[in-house]
Amino acid sequence: MPSRRHELLARVIPRLRRAGDLDSEPAERARVETEHRSLSRSLPTRGTPRFARNWDVTVTDIGFPSYVLTPRHRHVHRTLYYVHGGAFMAPIDAVHVQYATRLADAIGARIVMPDYPLAPEHTWADSHDALVADAAHWAAEPGGIVLAGDSAGGGLALAMALSMRDRGLAPATHLVLHAPWVDLTTSTPETRAADAIDPWLFYSKLEAYALWWAGSADDLGRPEVSPALADLSGLPTSLMLYGTRDLLHPGCRLLARRAAEAGWDLTSIEEPDLIHVYGLLPFIPEARRAFTQVVDFLR
């Protein structure tokens, strides 16, 4: 049974984000493009205690900025390559930085966090090759990489792992996927039913954002966009966590089924009645439990 704090966030988050169904695609596109013109695109570190004291930040240019966060006071054993969520149209959020720094501290890692170009101005094709090459570069460093992401970023991380495999590049040692968006074709009919119980995500927006990221309807099903529909054999050992009060949970179940068919070592943790990316949310016991599960998996 979800905790009281979880239920409070389930009610508060949509209000804070002014979440709602799509009015119209052109209006939503105009709104998002207007927001993008005012983005600072600096790394948001609010809510991360003593960030400047604990982390050195450098920015590498891989065709777009990629932040490298190196801890000041401990040895680095590996790299956490974290791909942020946000429906491919929202930038890195402070919650992503908070989660990545906590996880990196727990597993002895530096962090690489790419600030990939966003939809609708950009599609998957504007960043995919650069992300794959950058991840493979870090994967060849001592200790390798944990390739992780949430929501859209989780789907993108999986798509990157597929391309790294197919191109014969150094692979990640592990994948960690929080409620990944892995089927932008929305081929699972259960997704429409899930629209009625998810307080945060909306099917009408899901369709619009998917098409923005794909660039065309013909590209919705390609592996770089919908990795759940690809050949899943030969991927790194992986962990996926998601709740069932989530519009994306039918796609996560599809991924788990197809992983088993392909012989891919994917541990799937499904939490009844929990909301989207619950594992990243602050102050709830469900997130603390998820964090322990991730750390135990990576150790």
N, C-alpha and C positions, 0 to 999 in steps of 0.2 A: 504494500500500500504506500503510495507517495507520501512524503513528509509534508508537514504543514508549510514549511519554508518553500518546498517545491511548488505547492499549490498556490502560494502567494505570488511567486515569480511567474507562474503560468498565467495568472490574471494581470499582473503588473506589466510584464514585458510588452504585450500587444499595445497597451495604453501608452507606454513610454515611446514606443516606436511608431505610434499612430498607424498600426497595422490595419489593413482592410483589403477588400477585393479590388481588382483592377477596374478603374473607371473606363479607360480606353487605352489601347497600346500607344497611339501617338502622344496622348497626354502624359502617360507614364515615361515614355522616352524623353520628352521635353523636360519633365521634372528631374529625371536622373542626370541628364546632360547639364542642366543648370547647376545641380549640386556638384557635379564633377569640376565645373569651371572654378569653383571656390575652394576646392580641396587643397590643403597645404602639402599633403603627401609626405609629411614628416612622420617619424616613428612615434606613435602615441604611447606614452609610458605612464600616464596618470594612473594612480592606483597600484603601481608597482613599487613597493617600499624600497627606498635607498637605491633606486635604479642606477643613477649616475655614479654612485660610490662602488657599486658591485659589477658594472658592466662597461667595457669599452665597445664603442659602436663605430664601425667603418661601413662605408657604402661602396660596393663594387658595381660597375656598369656592365650589365650583360645584355644591353639593348634597352634596358629599363633598370631602375635601382634594385639592388639586392642587399639587404642589411645583414652584416655579419656581427654578431654579438659574442664577445669573448669575455669570460669571467676574469675579474681582476685577482681573486683571492683563492683560486683553486686550480688544480691541474685538469686539463682537458683530455678525455680518453676517446672521444668520438664526436660526431656532429649530429645535431638534431636539425633536419631540414624540414621546416614547417611551412605549409602552404595554407594560407588563410581562407576562410569561407566568406560568405556574403553574397551568394547567388550570382557570382561573377561580376556583380555591378557595384559592390560596396568595398571600400578600402580596408586595410588592416585596422582592426579595432584594438583598444586598450586591453580588452578581454583576451585577445589572441596573444598579446605580449605577456600578460600576466601568466597565462597558462604555460606558454613556451618557456619562460624563465624558471618557473617552478619545476617543470619537468626536466629541463636541462640541468638544474642544480641536483635533482634527485638521481640522475643517471650519469653525471660527470661529463656533460657535453657543452660544446659551444652551440650557438644557434645561427642558422642561415634562414632568413625570412625574405623571400622575393616579393617585391611590390609590383606584381604583374599588371599589364594594361587591362582596363576594365571595359566591359560591355555597357552600353551598346556601341560606343565608339570603336571598340575593338572586338575581335573574335579570337577563338582558340588559336588560330593560325598565326596571330601576331606575337605569341609568347611561347608556344609549345616547344619548339626546337631549342630555344635559348634555355628554357627551364630544364629540359632533359640534359643538355650539355653541362649546365651548371651543377645539377645534382650529381651527374656522373663524375665531374671533377672532384667534388667533395667526397664522393663514395670511394675514390681512389686514395684518399688521405688515410693516415693511420686511424684504426678504429672504425672506419666506414661511416655510413650515415643510417640513422633512423629517419625514414621518410614518413611524415605525418601530416594530417590535415583534417579539417572539419567541414562538413556540409559540402559546398561546391569545392572547397580546397581539398577535401578528402577524395572526391571524385577525380580532381586534377592530379593529386598525388598518385592515385592508382593508374591513371592514364600515362603519367610519366614513367611509372614502373614498367608498364607494358612496352613503351617505346625503348626504354633502357635494355629490356630483355631482347627485343626484336633487333636492335642495332648492335648487340654484342658488347654493350658498355658495362662498366663496373656497376653491379646492382647494389641496392640498399640491403643492409643486414636484416631489417625488419620494416614492416609497414604498420602504422597505427591510424585507424580511420574512425573518426567520430561522426556518426550519422551521415555517411558520405552520399552525395548526390551522384549516382552512378548510371542512371538510365534517363537521359534527357528526352527520349522518345515517349516516356510515360507509358510503356507497353504493359505495365501491370494494371489490370482493371481495378484492383483494390485501392489504387491511389485516389480515385474520385470519392470513394467512401471515406477515406481518411481525411479528406478535406473538411468533413463535418465535425471532426473531433480535435483537429490541430488548432490551437489558439493563436499560433504565430505565423505559420506559412499558409499561402492561399494558392489554390490550383490555377486560377486565372493568371496570377503573376508568374507561377512556375512555367507555364506555357510560353509566356512572353520572354522571360529571361533566358529560357532554354534556346529559343530561336535566335535571340540576340547573340548568344555565345557561339552557337553553331554557325551562324552567318547565313544559312539557308536550310530549308527543310531537308534537302538531300544529304546534308552533313550531320543531321541529328544522331544517326545511328553509327557513325564511324567510331573506332576505338578511342580516338583522342577526345571524343566528346561524351560518349556513353560506354565507358570501359566495362560495365557489367555484361555487355553483349559480345565482348571479344573472347578470344581464346585465353583462358585464365591459367593455363598450365605453366609451370616453371617460374612462378612468382615467389618473392621472399615470404618467409613465415610472417603471418599477419594477425592483427587483432582488430575487430570491428565492434563498436559499442553504439547502441541506439535504443530509443524508447518507442513504444507503440502509439503514443499520442503525437505522432510525427507524420507529416505528409510524405516524408521520404522513406518511411519504414517498409512499404511494400518493395521498393527498389533494393533496400538492404537485404530483405529476405530473398529476393531474386538472386542477388550476388552470392549469398550463402549457399543457395541451392546449386548454382552453377559452379561455385568453387568446389563443392563436394564432388560434382560430376567430373571436374577436371583434375581432381587429385591435388588441388592447391591447399596447403596447410593454412587455413583461415579459421581462427577461433572467433566465433560470433556470440556476443553477449547481448541478448534482447531483454530489455527491462519493461515490464508491463506498466502502461499508463504514464510513462515519463515523456517529457517534451523534447523538442529538437535540441541537439547538442547539449543535453543535460550535464554531460561530463565536464564541460567548460564553465558552467555557471557558478558564481561565487556563493558561498554561505549555505549550501545545501548538503545534507549528509550523502545524498546519492552521488554528488560530484566527488566527495571525498572517497567514497567507495570505488568509484571509477578510476580515480587517480591511483589508488593503491593497486588496482588490477593492472593498469598500464605499466606502472613501475615494476611490479612483479614479473610481468611478461617480458620486459626489456632487460631484466637482470638474469 
